[in-house]
């Protein structure tokens, strides 16, 4: 596996983990919605970068 592919795989794993915890945090603490929106926006950006 080329190093670039390994780097993208690690980045995707980090983004997925952040997105998962952002969703869980929203369910537990809905009042912190703005922070979660920022986290989910970052998650979407990671997915967008990964598709290119």
C-alpha positions as CSV (number, residue, x, y, z in Angstrom):
1,X,0.0,0.0,0.0
2,X,1.5,3.4,-1.0
3,X,2.1,5.8,1.9
4,X,-0.4,8.3,0.4
5,X,-3.2,5.7,0.6
6,X,-2.2,4.8,4.1
7,X,-2.4,8.5,5.1
8,X,-5.9,8.9,3.5
9,X,-7.0,5.8,5.4
10,X,-5.8,7.2,8.7
11,X,-7.5,10.6,7.9
12,X,-10.8,8.8,7.1
13,X,-10.6,6.9,10.3
14,X,-10.0,10.0,12.3
15,X,-12.9,11.9,10.6
16,X,-15.2,8.9,11.1
17,X,-14.4,8.8,14.8
18,X,-14.9,12.5,15.2
19,X,-18.2,12.4,13.3
20,X,-19.4,9.5,15.4
21,X,-18.6,11.2,18.7
22,X,-20.2,14.4,17.5
23,X,-23.5,12.6,16.8
24,X,-23.4,10.9,20.2
25,X,-22.5,14.2,22.0
26,X,-25.5,15.9,20.3
27,X,-27.8,13.2,21.6
28,X,-26.5,13.6,25.1
29,X,-26.0,17.4,25.2
30,X,-28.3,19.0,22.6
31,X,-27.6,22.5,24.0
32,X,-24.1,22.3,22.5
33,X,-25.5,22.1,18.9
34,X,-23.2,24.8,17.4
35,X,-20.1,22.9,18.4
36,X,-21.6,19.7,16.9
37,X,-22.5,21.5,13.7
38,X,-18.9,22.6,13.4
39,X,-17.7,19.1,14.0
40,X,-20.1,17.7,11.4
41,X,-19.1,20.3,8.9
42,X,-15.5,19.2,9.4
43,X,-16.6,15.6,9.0
44,X,-18.3,16.5,5.7
45,X,-15.2,18.3,4.6
46,X,-13.0,15.3,5.3
47,X,-15.4,13.1,3.3
48,X,-15.3,15.6,0.4
49,X,-11.5,15.6,0.4
50,X,-11.4,11.8,0.6
51,X,-13.6,11.5,-2.5
52,X,-11.2,13.5,-4.7
